[in-house]
Amino acid sequence: DAGITQSPRHKVTETGTPVTLRCHQTENHRYMYWYRQDPGHGLRLIHYSYGVKDTDKGEVSDGYSVSRSKTEDFLLTLESATSSQTSVYFCAISEARGDTQYFGPGTRLTVL
Amino acid sequence: AQTVTQSQPEMSVQEAETVTLSCTYDTSESDYYLFWYKQPPSRQMILVIRQEAYKQQNATENRFSVNFQKAAKSFSLKISDSQLGDAAMYFCAYSSYSGGGADGLTFGKGTHLIIQP
């Protein structure tokens, strides 16, 4: 299994609170991704990174920001959490563009 | 933008039988990958099989095989000799490595596979 960890695994927070989710990889893969999974929607891309300090938006990026200061870490920040951001968040990594993506275990976030 | 459609929200099959999950996609690109991922109740996303669009030969992995029809933009997954451990959500996904759009996978909404003992 690819070495991908996510922290925290579960979080409950209140509306308006800032939240940061962390993805850490030990594979030295160039590409990292954040997805959210909601019932009836499958997984949708939030943001992705194609190198240190190189990031871009995905399909559902509003309300989210990301940072990547090291190859191994990719952070997802909700500046002011809303109830619509209650979801399961997955991090994924890949060696090259379009290539197979390997997923972390997911973080369940509940915004009250 | 690419789209992926899984028309079967739920499928049921008897243990040891064969089942086929459907997936169609829409794209204007010629270079891409297609994937099937499995998500058991543990929530972990597990790669089942991958197909490169430039390859005419259908990918196989043990009991799992695909029927890739590029012209029809169809990518179905066949599971032979179904086992109880195959029960899961199955997602079809698309990625491009040559287009100008955003990187990342485009997923279908999933098919819930039930295995009847």
Chai-1 contact restraints between the chains, C-beta under 6 A:
chainA,res_idxA,chainB,res_idxB,connection_type,confidence,min_distance_angstrom,max_distance_angstrom,comment,restraint_id
A,Y33,B,G104,contact,1.0,0.0,6.0,A-B,restraint_1
A,G42,B,F91,contact,1.0,0.0,6.0,A-B,restraint_2
A,G42,B,F107,contact,1.0,0.0,6.0,A-B,restraint_3
A,G42,B,G108,contact,1.0,0.0,6.0,A-B,restraint_4
A,G42,B,K109,contact,1.0,0.0,6.0,A-B,restraint_5
A,G42,B,G110,contact,1.0,0.0,6.0,A-B,restraint_6
A,L43,B,F107,contact,1.0,0.0,6.0,A-B,restraint_7
A,L45,B,G104,contact,1.0,0.0,6.0,A-B,restraint_8
A,Y48,B,D103,contact,1.0,0.0,6.0,A-B,restraint_9
A,Y48,B,G104,contact,1.0,0.0,6.0,A-B,restraint_10
A,G58,B,A102,contact,1.0,0.0,6.0,A-B,restraint_11
A,G58,B,G104,contact,1.0,0.0,6.0,A-B,restraint_12
A,R97,B,Y97,contact,1.0,0.0,6.0,A-B,restraint_13
A,R97,B,D103,contact,1.0,0.0,6.0,A-B,restraint_14
A,G98,B,Y33,contact,1.0,0.0,6.0,A-B,restraint_15
A,G98,B,S95,contact,1.0,0.0,6.0,A-B,restraint_16
A,G98,B,S96,contact,1.0,0.0,6.0,A-B,restraint_17
A,G98,B,Y97,contact,1.0,0.0,6.0,A-B,restraint_18
A,T100,B,R50,contact,1.0,0.0,6.0,A-B,restraint_19
A,Q101,B,L105,contact,1.0,0.0,6.0,A-B,restraint_20
A,F103,B,M45,contact,1.0,0.0,6.0,A-B,restraint_21
A,P105,B,Q44,contact,1.0,0.0,6.0,A-B,restraint_22
A,G106,B,R43,contact,1.0,0.0,6.0,A-B,restraint_23
